[in-house]
Every structure is written in structure tokens, then in C-alpha cells.
């Protein structure tokens, strides 16, 4: 029992320890990068507890195999690299935030300055991932944040600021809503997604891999209507609402995989959009969303040959080409 208590106290000290304030000369990127190479799949999302002491998932799990290289998500300094509670843990201090990686057999040592994308270790054994994933965490002070903020995901886009820019950010936040002020205090801002001429913003980055119209189905091998637009995006890429609306349904479908329907009113018209093949969604039926708000993450569920978003559109109850709204 004594050993368990000491271990837990050590973990709390490690994750709750303060980090150095970034000097004005620190080179800190506004966004980070994925901590794994190649296409990244989110297999366990950020699900913080209602209270700090309750159970929850205080990071994200990324699919990975034992021995896979683990990369620093942003420039920083390694402040911990050792085994803790049966698994290897690496912590990188980026100035205003810290990232954690486990289970990892460390290759970097405490005190090493690392750049974004530098190899800091390899997937090891232990922890709930059991060598099949990387548990990636993000902390600012004692507060847990969604690590996907560093790659443009989560509920906002995280900006890591030098110390001399913090007062400016706070002044700019003074006249905003309470929600935005909280985000700014976490060195974060809500995503601003530009809208197209039709009033919609693209729900994911990436090019069109299959347009709306007749095509030879790659899975069913028959000529049929492709009833939406496919956007090429890696698994785990955030899916964002192209316009304000209300979530009508979230379901699983044999062909479309994990599916979400979103209702909008555009210039007095009843418009519905559909999102298909996702890994998972983070909103529920009845949720009112704003343009740019996170809906879920790209996947390859249902009849799919690879990671992508299949976007559908109905105007006045009739199927239409989604690109007519962009």
C-alpha cells in the first residue's frame, strides 16, 4: 500500500508540476504536429471528468504498434523520461504547456532540447494502451487540455504564445463572451473557419477524391449514384460544422458507417447535411452547434476503402450536390 501511495504521489507531482514561463525569445509554434508518423487514427478521445478527482480519459489514444517511433509534438525540453507505475513516460515542456507520452521507451534524456518531430522514444509496454496505442496528454498548469488542440482539433485552436504576448491576448479577450475569455486564459481561441460563396465552410481540409454523381462503386462494383462528395483526410482529422445548425441524429449504418445528420436554415431554406464513415462523433442529437464547431473525427467505417469524409446534402428534402453550398 505504501508503494502505491508513493507512486501516485509521484505521478501527481510529475503531472501537476509547474513549468517554466517562456521567455520572449522562445520560438514556439502556433500549432503542433501529430506525435506519430504516417496516417494517424484516434482510437480513444479526450473525455475529462466533471471533477478533477473523478475517473475520465485525460488525453487521447492514437493507434500505434510496439516499437513505433514517438515524436515531440512541438519544440521544447524533456523534463521527465523514466518508468512510472509500470510504464515508460516522457514529458516535454513547451513553455506554457506540457505534453505527455506513454507507454514510451525513452530515447531522449531529461534536459534534452527537442524540435517538433524529433524522435523522443518508441512505443513500449504497460498502461491501458498495452503497446497497441500511444496515450498522448496535454497540460497547462494543473489543467488538462485536449491534445488535439495542437493539431487543429479539439474545441479550439491552441496558440502557444511567448510571455511578452500574453498581456496583449488578455486585453483582446476582455470584450469577448465568458466562453471565449475562458479559452483565451488557456492560451486558446475558437476556430475561425472561412465560409464559401454558398455560405458553407469546408468541414475538413483536403481535396475532393470523389465528386457527387454517377460512378463505379469501389466496394459494391456496380454503377450507381455517388450521393455525396468525398474529401480525402486522414483518420482522426477533426470534422467541423460547415454552418450553424442542430444535430438531428447520430447513428451507425452498414454502408455509411458512423453517421451524423445536421439540420440548418440557410436563407429561409431547410437544409440538411450528412457526415459518414467517421471514427466517432462528439456531439449528441439535439445539440446546437456553431459554424466551425467540432462534430467528430474522420474514419473508415462502413463501406469504405480508406479514411475520408463522405459529405451529403439535402435542400428542401431533396438530395443535392454538396459543393453547391461552398
KENU-283425 format. One record per residue: residue in one letter; x, y, z of N, C-alpha, C in turn. Coordinates in pm, whole numbers, padded with zeros to 5 digits, always signed. Each point is the difference from the previous one (the first is absolute). Example, Ala and Ser with C-alpha at 12.3 -4.5 7.8 and 13.67 -1.06 7.14 Angstrom:
KENU-283425
a+01319-00569+00780-00089+00119+00000+00090+00120+00000/s-00035+00105-00072+00082+00119+00006-00077+00109+00073/
//
This chain:
KENU-283425
x+00083-00120+00000-00083+00120+00000+00087+00125+00000/x+00106-00001+00081+00089+00116+00007+00060+00030-00137/x+00042-00111-00073+00060+00021-00131-00099+00062-00096/x-00127-00045+00007-00103+00053-00090-00022+00148+00027/x-00008+00037+00130-00022+00140+00037+00115+00087-00049/x+00123-00048+00019+00117+00076-00043-00001+00018-00152/x-00036-00108-00073-00005+00008-00145-00101+00102-00046/x-00121-00002+00062-00104+00095-00039+00041+00142+00030/x+00066+00021+00112+00047+00133+00034+00105+00047-00100/x+00086-00095-00043+00101+00035-00099-00062+00040-00132/x-00106-00073-00040-00068+00031-00124-00067+00137+00008/x-00065+00028+00114-00065+00129+00018+00101+00114-00005/x+00117-00023+00061+00104+00102-00002+00050+00025-00140/x+00020-00111-00075+00049+00012-00136-00095+00078-00088/x-00129-00037+00001-00097+00061-00089-00045+00136+00048/x+00009+00027+00128-00048+00127+00052+00108+00103+00020/x+00127-00040-00024+00109+00093+00024-00009+00119-00092/x+00036+00116+00052-00003+00120-00084+00106-00006-00107/x-00019+00073-00106+00097+00004-00109+00057+00140-00008/x+00118+00009-00060+00067+00130-00010-00082+00093-00088/x+00003+00129+00030-00067+00098-00086+00085+00021-00123/x-00059-00001-00120+00080+00017-00122+00057+00140-00009/x+00126+00008-00034+00063+00130-00020-00047+00057-00132/x+00014+00132-00013-00047+00066-00122+00072-00055-00123/x+00123-00048+00020+00077-00049-00113-00034-00144-00036/x-00082-00068+00081-00036-00138-00031-00067-00008-00137/x+00041-00100-00078-00064-00025-00128-00106-00106+00021/x-00126+00042+00006-00110-00091+00030-00100+00004-00114/x-00029-00114-00066-00093+00001-00113-00143+00024+00045/x-00083+00055-00088-00140+00019+00032-00077-00131-00001/x+00051-00100-00072-00061-00133+00002+00109-00104+00006/x-00037-00117+00045+00095-00110+00008-00024-00100-00111/x+00047-00121+00023-00014-00105-00099-00034-00131+00070/x-00046-00099-00080-00030-00131+00057+00128-00063+00055/x-00010-00074+00111+00119-00062+00060+00036-00135-00060/x-00064-00038-00112+00031-00125-00069+00020+00029-00148/x+00069-00088-00071+00021+00018-00142-00115-00063-00078/x-00018+00044-00125-00102-00058-00086-00140+00043+00038/x-00099-00072-00057-00140+00029+00032-00028-00033+00146/x-00069+00090+00068-00026-00016+00144-00148-00025+00022/x-00031-00100+00082-00138-00033+00032-00024+00018+00149/x-00102+00079+00036-00036+00021+00140-00093-00114+00042/x+00046-00085+00094-00080-00114+00044-00062+00022+00137/x+00039+00106+00067-00058+00035+00129+00005+00150+00018/x-00117+00064+00011-00005+00145+00004+00018+00059+00139/x+00016+00130+00003+00014+00077+00124-00134+00007+00070/x-00006-00046+00122-00126-00003+00076+00030+00033+00146/x+00024+00128+00031+00040+00037+00136-00114-00019+00098/x+00030-00027+00127-00105-00017+00100-00064+00133+00037/x-00121-00007+00055-00069+00122+00043+00075+00066+00116/x+00063-00080+00084+00084+00050+00108+00138-00063-00012/x+00103+00072+00038+00137-00046-00023+00029-00136+00062/x-00065-00030+00112+00031-00124+00072-00077-00120-00053/x-00093+00020-00093-00080-00110-00052+00070-00068-00116/x-00049-00119-00036+00056-00075-00112-00031+00070-00131/x+00088-00012-00096-00019+00058-00131+00116-00037-00090/x-00004+00048-00123+00109-00024-00095+00064+00134-00029/x+00113+00026+00066+00060+00133+00000+00101+00019-00113/x-00025-00061-00112+00085+00013-00116-00067-00070-00116/x+00076-00032-00105-00054-00078-00111+00089-00120-00024/x-00059-00107-00052+00075-00120-00037+00011-00004-00152/x+00122-00016-00050+00027-00008-00143+00048-00140-00033/x-00057-00061-00103+00037-00136-00038+00149-00005-00034/x+00071-00098+00058+00143-00015-00024+00042-00141+00040/x+00108-00047-00057+00053-00132+00031+00127+00014+00084/x+00028-00103+00078+00121+00003+00082+00123+00019-00088/x+00086+00090+00043+00120+00032-00076-00014+00118-00092/x-00125+00048-00022-00021+00117-00087+00067+00123+00060/x+00055+00084-00086+00066+00122+00048-00102+00098+00055/x+00035+00064+00112-00083+00103+00061+00072+00134-00017/x-00072+00100-00050+00060+00128-00034-00047+00111+00095/x+00085+00098+00021-00040+00119+00076-00102+00078-00081/x-00111+00037+00063-00108+00070-00072+00033+00146-00027/x+00097+00054+00071+00040+00140-00016+00139+00016+00061/x+00071+00107-00032+00133+00021+00059-00010+00014+00152/x+00100-00049+00070-00002+00012+00146+00119-00069+00063/x-00013-00021+00130+00108-00062+00079-00056-00120+00075/x+00070-00112-00006-00042-00122+00071+00021+00020+00150/x-00107-00014+00078+00010+00019+00145-00018-00129+00077/x-00045-00107-00066-00015-00130+00065+00012-00107-00106/x+00077-00105+00031+00014-00113-00092+00041-00122+00081/x-00100-00073+00050+00027-00115+00086-00126-00085+00011/x+00010-00110+00071-00116-00086+00022-00075+00048+00123/x-00131-00002-00011-00086+00045+00108-00124-00088+00002/x-00028-00062+00114-00117-00088+00017-00004-00108-00108/x+00117-00054-00035+00004-00114-00089+00007+00032-00148/x+00006+00128-00039+00013+00033-00142+00094+00118-00016/x+00062+00007-00117+00090+00110-00029-00077+00127-00031/x+00045+00112+00056-00066+00129-00019+00105+00103-00041/x-00035+00079-00102+00085+00113-00040-00084+00126+00008/x+00056+00105+00058-00067+00130+00010+00088+00104-00068/x-00061+00081-00087+00071+00109-00067-00064+00132+00039/x+00081+00092+00050-00046+00133+00041+00016+00095-00119/x-00111+00062-00040+00002+00092-00114-00008+00146+00044/x+00010+00024+00129-00008+00136+00051-00127+00023+00075/x-00111+00021-00070-00128+00025+00066-00082-00127+00016/x+00036-00107-00072-00070-00128+00012+00103-00112+00000/x-00045-00119+00042+00084-00119-00001-00075-00112-00072/x+00072-00081-00077-00059-00118-00060+00058-00124+00066/x-00084-00104+00013+00042-00126+00061-00024-00114-00100/x+00085-00101+00006-00004-00111-00093+00023-00130+00077/x-00088-00099-00019+00015-00129+00065-00082-00107-00071/x+00037-00130+00006+00124-00054+00056+00114+00018-00101/x+00109+00059+00043+00110+00034-00091+00133-00041+00062/x+00080-00073-00076+00139-00025+00038+00080+00119-00050/x+00048+00080+00094+00060+00128-00035+00132-00016-00075/x+00021+00084-00099+00127+00014-00070+00062+00136+00032/x-00085+00095+00038+00049+00131+00042+00023-00002+00152/x+00087+00087+00046+00033+00007+00143-00049+00131+00058/x-00018+00001+00132-00043+00121+00068+00101+00112-00028/x-00052+00116-00037+00084+00114-00033+00023+00018-00148/x-00032-00102-00080+00018+00012-00146-00096+00104-00057/x+00050+00087-00086-00085+00091-00076-00037-00071-00130/x-00128-00009-00027-00046-00074-00117-00082+00090-00090/x+00006-00025-00129-00081+00073-00095-00128-00074-00031/x-00095+00066-00063-00123-00066-00041+00034-00112-00097/x-00051-00120+00026+00026-00114-00086+00122-00080+00038/x+00074+00044+00104+00117-00076+00045-00045-00129+00066/x+00072-00110-00024-00033-00128+00062+00042+00004+00147/x-00098-00018+00089+00030+00003+00144-00009-00138+00064/x-00048-00099-00076-00009-00135+00054-00074-00092-00095/x-00030-00120+00050-00076-00097-00079-00109-00063+00089/x-00110-00038-00063-00111-00059+00075+00049-00122+00076/x-00028-00002+00131+00042-00111+00085-00119-00077+00053/x+00017-00061+00115-00106-00079+00063-00051+00070+00125/x-00121-00038+00041-00055+00052+00124-00111+00098-00021/x-00071+00033+00109-00110+00094-00009-00121-00060-00068/x-00107+00078-00014-00121-00053-00060+00014-00023-00149/x+00102+00063-00063+00019-00020-00143+00055-00139-00031/x+00075-00058+00091+00054-00134-00016+00074-00016-00132/x+00082+00097-00035+00089+00003-00116-00073+00010-00134/x-00135+00015+00000-00073+00011-00126-00039+00144-00031/x+00037+00094+00086-00032+00139-00028+00093+00091+00079/x-00003+00127-00036+00072+00103+00075-00102+00085+00073/x+00015+00012+00131-00084+00092+00077+00073+00133+00004/x-00064+00103-00059+00060+00132-00017-00078+00100+00084/x+00070+00072+00088-00066+00095+00088+00054+00140-00017/x-00080+00097+00047+00038+00141-00006-00045+00067+00129/x+00089+00074+00065-00034+00070+00123+00050+00144-00003/x-00078+00086+00060+00043+00137+00026-00018+00024+00148/x+00109+00012+00073-00008+00006+00146-00059-00131+00052/x-00108+00009+00078-00067-00117+00052-00119-00042-00086/x-00025+00071-00110-00118-00026-00082+00034-00090-00117/x-00086-00099-00022+00013-00086-00117-00067+00068-00120/x+00061-00013-00116-00055+00051-00124-00006-00113-00103/x-00075+00021-00106-00009-00098-00108+00126+00012-00087/x+00082-00106-00010+00122+00009-00082-00028+00031-00146/x-00121-00031-00049-00031+00029-00139-00003+00149-00029/x-00001+00082+00106+00012+00145-00019+00130+00034-00073/x+00104-00080+00022+00130+00028-00061+00001-00027-00149/x-00094-00079-00049-00003-00033-00143-00126+00051-00066/x-00063+00102+00061-00118+00061-00060-00128-00070+00034/x+00003-00094+00096-00122-00070+00039-00052+00053+00131/x-00076-00081+00074-00057+00043+00126-00102+00110-00020/x-00041+00064+00108-00102+00104-00008+00056+00134-00039/x+00133+00013-00011+00058+00127-00038+00137-00023-00058/x+00058+00103-00059+00135-00008-00052+00094+00062+00100/x+00090-00081+00056+00090+00046+00103+00112+00083-00060/x+00031+00111+00063+00111+00082-00043+00098+00011+00115/x+00125-00041-00023+00103+00010+00102+00070+00133-00018/x-00007+00085+00101+00048+00137-00013+00123+00025+00086/x+00098+00080-00049+00108+00047+00085-00057+00084+00115/x+00074+00009+00108-00049+00069+00121-00036+00145-00027/x+00074+00069-00089-00026+00142-00022-00128+00025-00079/x-00059-00106-00059-00124+00018-00076-00125-00033+00081/x+00016-00059+00118-00116-00038+00081-00087+00119+00039/x+00058+00114+00048-00086+00114+00036-00085+00049-00117/x+00056-00002-00123-00075+00043-00117-00119-00092-00022/x+00024-00132+00012-00109-00096-00019-00109+00020+00103/x+00039+00028+00124-00100+00019+00106-00083+00126-00026/x+00066+00109-00049-00073+00124-00028-00101-00022-00113/x+00041-00075-00101-00090-00028-00112-00120-00083+00043/x+00022-00081+00106-00109-00086+00047-00099+00074+00089/x+00037+00121+00045-00080+00069+00101-00144+00022-00042/x-00024+00028-00129-00136+00030-00044-00073-00119-00056/x+00053-00122+00010-00063-00117-00058-00097-00066+00097/x-00067-00103-00048-00093-00074+00085+00078-00073+00109/x-00072-00041+00103+00064-00074+00110+00068-00125-00053/x-00063-00070-00095+00058-00122-00056+00132+00029-00070/x+00003+00108-00078+00123+00034-00072+00109+00045+00096/x-00039+00068+00109+00101+00044+00097+00064-00119+00068/x-00079-00103+00031+00057-00122+00059+00100-00061-00097/x-00038-00006-00129+00089-00057-00102+00130+00079-00010/x-00010+00132+00008+00120+00083-00011+00091-00022+00120/x-00061-00019+00119+00082-00024+00119+00077-00129-00012/x-00048-00092-00083+00071-00125-00024+00092+00012-00122/x+00029+00124-00041+00081+00029-00118-00062-00067-00122/x-00134+00012-00012-00071-00063-00111-00101+00097-00057/x-00034-00017-00129-00104+00078-00065-00089-00094-00077/x-00129+00034-00011-00089-00086-00076+00034+00008-00148/x-00017-00112-00068+00036-00010-00141-00085+00095-00084/x+00064+00070-00090-00070+00087-00094+00014-00064-00138/x-00111-00050-00052+00002-00074-00126-00062+00087-00109/x+00074+00034-00106-00056+00086-00104-00111-00068-00077/x-00106+00075-00032-00113-00056-00075+00017+00027-00149/x-00057-00090-00083+00003+00017-00143-00117+00087-00046/x-00014+00017-00131-00104+00087-00055-00139-00051+00034/x-00018-00132+00016-00129-00057+00033-00032+00006+00148/x+00091+00052+00082-00025+00014+00143+00058-00110+00084/x+00054-00106-00063+00057-00111+00076+00152+00010+00005/x+00058-00047+00111+00144-00017+00012+00031-00149-00016/x+00115-00032-00053+00036-00141-00018+00012-00068+00137/x-00061-00118+00014+00001-00067+00130+00133-00064+00035/x+00084-00029-00101+00133-00057+00022+00095+00060-00102/x+00130+00003+00029+00097+00040-00102+00018-00114-00099/x+00062+00026-00112+00029-00105-00096-00082+00015-00127/x+00047-00064-00105-00065+00010-00129-00115-00097-00016/x-00077+00020-00109-00112-00089-00032+00055-00124-00070/x-00031-00117+00054+00048-00125-00059-00106-00069-00084/x-00128+00036+00021-00107-00055-00083-00118+00097+00005/x-00038+00061-00113-00107+00101+00001-00139-00064-00002/x-00100+00082+00018-00140-00041-00009-00032-00038-00145/x-00071-00113-00021-00037-00042-00134+00014-00149-00020/x-00029-00048-00121+00010-00142-00031+00146-00045+00001/x+00021-00120+00052+00135-00057+00002-00011-00151+00019/x+00114-00070-00022+00009-00143+00026+00039-00017+00146/x-00089-00058+00082+00022-00009+00144+00122-00088+00029/x+00097+00052+00079+00125-00075+00023-00018-00123+00088/x-00110-00010+00075-00023-00116+00087-00106-00092-00059/x-00113+00057-00045-00110-00081-00053+00022-00040-00146/x+00090+00069-00070+00034-00030-00140-00122+00006-00092/x-00080+00106+00015-00113+00026-00089-00001+00150-00029/x-00060+00038-00117-00016+00141-00030-00119+00053+00078/x+00019+00104+00078-00108+00059+00078+00033+00145+00032/x-00100+00070+00048+00020+00140+00038+00087+00009+00124/x+00105+00079-00011+00079+00034+00119-00069+00119+00063/x-00071-00024+00110-00095+00097+00053+00061+00106+00090/x+00127+00024-00015+00065+00104+00078+00135+00034-00059/x+00079+00073+00076+00136+00037-00039+00098-00059+00099/x+00103-00068-00050+00102-00056+00087+00118+00096+00011/x+00041+00028+00123+00119+00081+00028+00108-00093+00054/x+00117+00003-00060+00111-00080+00049+00059+00061+00125/x-00005-00072+00111+00055+00048+00128+00038-00121+00082/x+00108+00007+00073+00047-00111+00081-00094-00031+00116/x-00001-00126+00041-00080-00039+00117+00042+00083+00120/x-00098+00049+00075+00028+00084+00115-00006+00148-00030/x-00011+00038-00129-00012+00141-00036-00132+00055+00055/x+00001+00115+00067-00125+00057+00053-00100+00033-00110/x-00127-00033+00023-00110+00038-00089-00071+00118+00065/x-00018+00110-00073-00060+00120+00057-00130+00036-00072/x-00091+00061+00073-00129+00040-00057+00024+00107-00107/x-00053-00018-00123+00020+00100-00105-00085+00124+00018/x-00105-00011+00085-00087+00113+00030-00070-00030+00132/x-00056+00102+00061-00073-00020+00126-00120-00093-00024/x-00036-00077+00101-00113-00090-00016-00028-00079+00126/x-00084-00102-00013-00037-00086+00111+00020-00146-00043/x+00061-00079+00087+00023-00141-00030-00134-00073+00001/x-00035-00062-00115-00126-00072-00011+00013-00145+00045/x+00112-00064-00033+00018-00140+00039+00146-00039-00008/x+00035-00102+00078+00131-00064-00004-00027-00149+00002/x+00051-00074-00100-00036-00141-00011+00113-00078-00066/x-00016-00134-00002+00092-00088-00071-00076-00065-00114/x+00064-00008-00117-00066-00053-00119+00099-00093-00070/x-00051-00113-00053+00088-00097-00063+00081+00060-00113/x-00064+00081-00084+00069+00059-00114+00075+00128+00032/x-00068+00091+00072+00057+00131+00028+00087+00002+00125/x+00004-00108+00074+00079-00002+00123-00059+00090+00106/x+00085+00059+00081-00046+00094+00103-00047+00127-00068/x-00128+00037+00026-00066+00103-00079-00063+00107+00090/x+00007+00125-00045-00061+00112+00073-00078+00085-00099/x-00120+00044+00042-00082+00091-00080-00012+00134+00073/x+00018+00109-00075+00000+00134+00057-00099+00087-00078/x-00096+00062+00070-00100+00085-00063+00040+00147+00008/x-00021+00072-00111+00032+00142-00009-00119+00075-00060/x+00002+00131+00019-00091+00087-00073+00086+00104-00069/x+00005-00006-00135+00085+00088-00079-00088+00086-00089/x-00003+00131+00026-00082+00093-00080-00144-00046-00008/x-00055-00047+00111-00139-00043+00005-00024-00140-00055/x+00104-00068-00046-00016-00134-00055+00035-00105+00105/x-00071-00112-00004+00029-00112+00089+00110-00084-00065/x+00115-00008+00066+00117-00069-00053+00047-00103+00102/x+00036-00118-00050+00055-00104+00088+00132-00048-00060/x+00101-00018+00086+00127-00059-00043+00022-00132+00073/x+00068-00093-00068+00030-00131+00059+00148-00028-00005/x+00053-00061+00106+00143-00027+00015+00014-00150+00024/x+00084-00067-00080+00003-00145-00001+00141-00056+00013/x+00008-00124+00051+00124-00079+00013+00091+00048+00113/x-00050+00081+00091+00084+00055+00107+00049-00107+00097/x+00111+00029+00066+00045-00084+00110-00099+00011+00116/x-00038+00124+00032-00100+00023+00104-00042+00146-00007/x-00112+00031+00070-00049+00137+00012+00002+00042+00146/x+00011+00130+00024+00011+00051+00137-00121+00084+00039/x-00101+00009-00089-00123+00073+00031-00117-00097-00004/x-00110+00039+00064-00116-00087+00012-00120+00062-00072/x-00102-00082-00031-00122+00055-00059-00058+00112+00087/x-00041+00109-00066-00054+00115+00071+00102+00108+00029/x+00129-00031-00014+00104+00099+00026-00004+00110-00105/x+00000+00125+00045+00008+00115-00091+00147+00034-00018/x+00047+00006-00125+00141+00023-00027+00018+00128-00080/x+00115+00059+00013+00036+00118-00077+00089-00042-00117/x+00013+00087-00098+00089-00030-00112+00143-00016+00050/x+00065-00108-00041+00137-00027+00042+00010-00087+00123/x-00112-00032+00066+00006-00081+00122+00032-00145-00034/x+00075-00065+00088+00039-00139-00019-00122-00091+00007/x-00016-00086-00102-00107-00100-00002+00054-00139+00032/x+00116-00033-00052+00056-00134+00019+00131-00011-00074/x+00038-00127-00032+00130-00024-00061-00014-00094-00120/x+00074+00032-00106-00002-00080-00122+00039-00144+00029/x-00066-00094-00068+00031-00141+00016-00016-00074-00131/x-00018-00132+00010-00017-00085-00117-00101-00110+00031/x-00108+00035+00072-00100-00097+00038-00101-00020-00114/x-00072-00113+00001-00097-00029-00104+00067-00044-00129/x-00066+00020-00116+00057-00035-00130+00100+00108-00039/x+00124-00024+00033+00104+00100-00021+00130-00070-00034/x+00077+00060-00089+00130-00056-00037+00116+00074+00064/x-00030+00100+00081+00105+00076+00066-00058+00118+00074/x+00083+00068+00077-00045+00112+00081-00047+00116-00088/x-00123+00047+00023-00052+00115-00073-00132+00044+00064/x-00046+00118-00039-00132+00047+00040-00092-00001-00121/x-00113-00069+00010-00103+00002-00104-00108+00097+00046/x-00004+00117-00065-00093+00107+00039-00122-00003-00092/x-00120+00007+00059-00124+00000-00077-00079+00127+00027/x-00091+00034-00092-00079+00122+00012-00143-00024-00050/x-00097+00048+00076-00139+00004-00043-00050+00144+00013/x-00063+00053-00104-00058+00134+00002-00151-00014-00020/x-00078+00043+00098-00145-00016-00008-00041-00146-00007/x+00079-00089+00059-00031-00142+00001+00049-00076-00121/x+00065+00067-00096+00046-00065-00122+00152-00008-00001/x+00052-00116-00040+00143-00021-00007+00062+00098-00100/x+00115+00058+00037+00066+00098-00086+00151-00017+00008/x+00070+00067-00091+00146-00002-00003+00053+00086+00115/x+00074-00059+00096+00050+00079+00114+00082+00122-00043/x+00072-00009-00112+00088+00109-00038-00078+00124-00045/x-00132-00012-00017-00080+00118-00036-00009+00099+00117/x+00039-00045+00120-00007+00087+00118+00135+00063+00036/x+00102-00030-00079+00133+00053+00031+00038+00111-00097/
//
